[in-house]
Amino acid sequence: MNKGDDVFAKCAWRLIPFMVLLYVVAYVDRVNIAFAALTMNRDLEFTPEVYGFGAGIFFVGLFLFQVPANVILARLGARRWMFCILATWGVISAATAFMQGPWSFYVLRFLLGIAEAGFLPGMLFYLTLWFPQAYRARAVAGFVMAAPLSFVIAGPLSSVILEMDGVLTLHGWQWMFLLEGLPACMLAFAVLRFLPDGPTHALWLSGDEKQTIVSRLAAEDCAPRRGFWPTLRDPLVLAFGLVYFINLAGGYGVRLWLPQIVQEMGFSNLANGFVVGLLNAAAIVAMILWSRSSDVTGERIWHVALGVLVAAFGLALACFVESDLLMLVALGLATVSILLIHGPFWSLTSSVLGGQGAAGGIALITSISSLGGFLGPWMIGILRQETGSYTAGMAMLAVALVFEAMIVLALGRAMAPQAAMARAKVGG
């Protein structure tokens, strides 16, 4: 291991576990609605369409405020801005315990989306300040693995909290929102201590280590898209947004309905969380190995496309099998595979985005994709209500994912010269 490896390994160990913790809390607060629905829908008389719309409208808040949020981050710095974000979303998430019907459900979910809007694009941009391309897929995957990890934690935890139904006259789902919203408020203060604005502000790095990071990033900083506002109009960035839009439509379309699908297979509320958690534990291992492969080879396009195609196969298989066990295996394959793309995808995008362009481009991509997070769960709810099964929804998502893979491969052809340069740098 050379000096550069030591420095970036040190940064990874100091930053990524804490960032994962923050993202786990964020993700739990956005997806615990999937477990609350096991009893909340009955208590509040929510139809599948009402639940699907309310679960998805969170992403409309994300869509509207992710670009403005990254403008603020670029000016205010990660440390103070993340403090504000965590404190606000923790309060709103806890307040969801007191919703009374569809409209309060919609409003609180929309406000939670606004509160969380700056977190993911801000953290993805933050990683570009610390890690060069040769380490970036693993760094991103290490951070984004919080998505499946949150289900590993939230599944069993939420299932246990749901058993508190009736304690102090509150429903179990109300306790779940209250208890799972508080950690964000407490972690907001930890951010002020543990999240430096960048390498030059890290007290735990020596002067030589800071210079190593700055020099390495500067040496490969030849990204053609560097301006914040011009990047927002760039066709390539818009194409990346479409790719991630479809991916989130598929990902959240499956994940926000998975507990209810598992429930219909006959699992109890308590067992449900452990089943969903086990599927997501497998995704964590797969994400790490897949992203390491992408970094070692320097290849991004096929690492994205293959993950998407396998996910499409899993959803298509779920449409035809009759056995509950085989359906669970098929949905597990889709759940794991659809998460594989995150490390390679964000490494691919950051290879063409630099400086303030990275802040703007990442925010725009996540903003466009947020509408996929809204559309996927809502369409599953509509089709479930109209047809009485999940088959039509799964088939729709499978077709969309195949289309996503075709776009990725087309982008690969258009970006072939630059991809060759990136592989040469990794090899060198």
N, C-alpha and C positions, 0 to 999 in steps of 0.2 A: 504494500500500500504506500503510495507516494504522499508527499506533503499535502497536495490538493485533496486527495481522498480523505486524509485525516481531518482537514478543516471542514469539508462538507459533511462528513459523518458526524462531526461534533455539532454542527448546526442542526442536522437532522434530529439528533438525539435531544437537543435542547428545545427545539421548536415544535416538531411534528407531534409528539405525544400530547402536548398541551393544546395544539390546534385540533387534534382529533377529539380531545375531551370537549372542546367548545362546539365542534360540529356534531358530536353525538347528542349533546344537549339540544342544539338547534334542530336536529333531525327528529329527535324524540318529540319535540314540541310541534313539529309539523305533521308527523305521521301517527301520533298516538290516537288521533281521531279514528284510525282504522280499527283499533282495539276497543275504543269507547263505543263504536257503532254496534258492537255485539250486544249491548244492552241499551245504549242511549237511543237508538232508532226506535225501539219499542216504547221506551218511556216518553219520548217526545213525539211519537207517531210520525217519524220521518219515512217517506217513501224512498225507494232506491234512487229516483231522480233527484229528490231534495238532498239526500246524503251526497250523491255524486257531485252535484253542483256546489254544495257547501265545502266539500273536501277540496274541490278544484279551484274555487274562487280565490283561495290563498295565493295561487300563482298569478292571478291578475294583479294583485298588489305587488308581487315581485316584478312583473313585467313593467309596470308603470314607474317604479322607483329604483331599479338597479343601476341604470346609467347615471341619474343624478347622485345616487349614493356613492358611486366611484369617483365622481367629480369632487365630492366632499372629502373622500378618503385621500385623494391626491393632494388636497390642500391642507387638511387637518392632521394627517398621519394616522397610521393603523391603530396605534395604542389608544388614543382618545376616542376615535370614531367607533372602535369595537366595544369600548366601554358603554357608549350611548346605545349601541344596537342591542347588546345583551340585556341591559337593564330594562329597556322598553319592551322587548319581546317576552321577557320573563313575566312581566306584569300582565300583558295582554293574554298570554297563554293561560295563566292562572285564572284570569277573569272569565275564560270560556266555561268554567265550571258553573256559572250562573246564567247561562243563556236559557231562554224560555221557549223559543220556537224557531222556525225557519229563518226569519229576518235577523234576529239577534245572532243566530248561527252564521249567517252569511257575513254580517258586518264584522264580527269578531275574527273570523277567518281571513277576511280581506285586510283588516288592520294588522293581523299577525304577519301577513305577507309583506306589507309595507315595512313593518319593523325589522323583518329579517332580510329585506331586499339587498342590503349592502354586504351581507356576511360572506356568501359564497364567492361572488366576483372579487370582493376585497381580498379574501384569503388566497385565491388563485393568483391574483396580481402580486400579492405579498411574496408568494413563493418564487416568482420570477426575479425578485430582488436579492435572493439568496443562492439559488441553484442554477448552474449552467445546464445546457441541453442534455449532457451525458448523464445527469442525475435527476432530470426533471420528471420523467414518467414515474419513477419510483417515489419521488417526493410527493407528486400529486396523488398517486395511488395510495401512499401511506396516509395522506390526509383524507381523501375521499372514501377510504375504506370505512370511515365513520358511518356512512350510509347503511351498509349491511350490519355493521357493528351495533348501530342503534336499534335495529330489529332484534339482534341477539339479546340486547339488554332490555329493550322496551317490551318485547314479547312476554317473557316470563314475569317481569316486574308489573306490567299493566294487568296481566291476568291475575296476579295475586292481589293487586289493589282493587280490582273489580269485585273481589270477594268481600270488600269492606262495605258492601251495600247495606244501608240502614244505619251505619255508625253516625251518631249525632244528627240523625234525620237526613243525611246526605246520601245520594246514590253513589254506587261504586265508581261510576264514570266521572262524577264530580270530584271525588277524592283524587282520582287519577290526574285530572287537569291541575288541581291545586298542588299536589305533591311533586309533579313533574315540571311545573312552571317555576318553582322556587330556585332550583340550581342555577338557572341563567342569571337571576338577580345577584346571587352570591359570587358567581364567577366573573361578573362584570368588574368587580374590584380586583380580582386576581389578574385580570388583563393588564391593569395599570402597572403591575409589578413584573410580569413574566413575558410581555410581548413588546420588545423594542421595535421602534419604527423601521429600522433597517440595520444592516451590518455595522455601519459606523456608530450606531447608538448602543450596540451590544457590549455591556461591561464585561462579559465573560469571554470576549475575544481579545487576543493581543493585537498590537499594531500590525505585526507581520501577517497575522491571520486575516485581518480586515483587508489588508492590501492584496492578499492572495485572492480573496473573493472578488474584490473590485476589478483586479486585473483580468481574471478569468472571464468575468461577465463582459468586460469591455472588449476583450479579444474576439469574442464571437458575436458581438452586438452589431450585426450588419443587416438587421431586419429592415425591409423596405417600407414598412408601415409604422411610422413613429408619431405622427400627429394625432392628438386626441379626436378632434372633430372630423378631419378627413377620413379617419378610420371608420367612423360611423356610416359613411356612404360607400365604403369599399365593397364591390360585388363578392370578393372572396370571403370577407368576414360575414356577409349576409348568407352565403352558402354554408359556412360553418354553423351559423345560427339555425338554418333549416335542418341540418344534420342532427344537431343537439335537440331541436324541437321534437323531432320524431322519436329520438331516443328517450326523452323524458315522458312523452305521451305513452310510450310502451312501458317504461319503467314504473311510473306512478300508476298507470292503468292497472298493472298487475299488483304492485305492492299495497296500494290503498284498498284493494278489494280482496287480497289474499286471505286475511283472517276470516272474512265472511264465507269465502269459498271453502276453506278448511272446516269451518263450522258446519256447513251443509254436508260435509262428509261424515259427520257424526261425532267429531271431537268436542270435548267439553271446553268451556271458556279457559279453564286452567291449562289443559293439554294444548290448546290452540297456540298459546304463546310459545311453548317449547318447540312445537313443530315448525312454526314460522322462523323462530330463532335458529333452529338447526340448519334450515335452508340458507339462511343468510351467513351463518358461520362458514359454510362451504364457499360462499362468494368471497369472503375475506381472503382465504388462502389462494383462491384462483386469481383474484385481482393482483395480489403481490407477485405471484409467479409470472403472470402474463405481462405485467409492467416491467418486471426485471428482464424478461425476454426482449421486450421492445427497446429498452435502454441498451442492452448488450449488443443487439444487432443494429441499432439505429433505425429500425424499420417501424413506421407508424401506420401507414395506410392499411395494409393487410391485417395488422393487429386490431384495427378498428372494425374493418369490414367482416372478418371472420367471426368476431364476437357477436356482431349484430345478426349475421346469418344463422348462427347456432341458436340464438334467442328466438328468431322467427320460426325455426324448425320446432323448438320446444312448444311455442304457442300453437302452431299448426297441429302438432301431435295431440295437444290437450283437447283439440276440437273433435277428435275422432275416437279416442280411447273410451271405453265404457267402465273400466275398472277404476275405482277411486285411487288405488295405489299407483297405477300407471299415470293417472292424471296428476297426482302429486309429484311424481318423478318428472313429468313433462314440464310442469310449472316451476319445479325446482331448477331444471335445466335453463329455462327462460330467465328466471330470477338471477341465477349466477352469471349467465352469458351476457345479459344486457348491461351488467355492471363492469364487464371487462374493459370496455372501451375508454373509461375515464382517464387513466394515466396516459395511454398513447394519444388520445384525442387532444388533451390539453397541451401535451408536448408538441404536437403537430401545429396547433394554433399559435403557440408562443414562439415557434420558429420563424413566423412571418410577422410577428408583432413586437415592437420594441418601444422603450421609453413610455411616454404618455399614451402612445397608440395601444400599448398593451392594456393599460387601465381602461381605455375606451372600448377597445375591441372585445376584451373579456366580458365587460359589463353588457355590451350589446348582444353578444352570443348568449349569455345566461338570461338576458331579458327576453329575447325572442323565444328561447327554449321554454321559458316559464309558461307561455301560453300552451305548450304541449302538456305541461304538468296539469293545467286546467282542463284541457280538452279530453285527454285520455280517460281520467276517472269519470268525468261527466258523461262521455259517450258510452262507457261501460254501463253506467247507471241507467241511461235511457234505454239501451238495448236489452239490458236485464229486465227492466220493467215491461218492455213491449213484448219480449219473446219468452220470458220466464226462465231463461238460462243464460249462462255466460258464453256460450259457444260463438254467437255472432260477434261479440266484443273481442274475443280472443282471435278470431279469424281476421277481423279488421286490423288489429294491432300487428298480426303476423305479416299481412300484406304491406303495411306501412313500413315495417322494419326491412323488408326486402328492398323497397324503394330507397330507404336510407342507405343501405349497402351499395346500391347502384350509384347514388350521388357521391359517396365516399370514393369509390373506384374511379369515377370521372374526375374528381378533384385530384386524385393521385396522378392521373395522366397529365393534368394541367400543371401540377407542381413537380413533375419528375426531375427537372434540372436542379431545383433547389433541394429536393430530397436527397439527390446524389451528393450534393455539397455537404449536407448535414451528416450523412453516413461517413464521408471522408474525414470530417472533424472528429467523429467518435472514434474512428479507427486510428486517427493520428494522435 
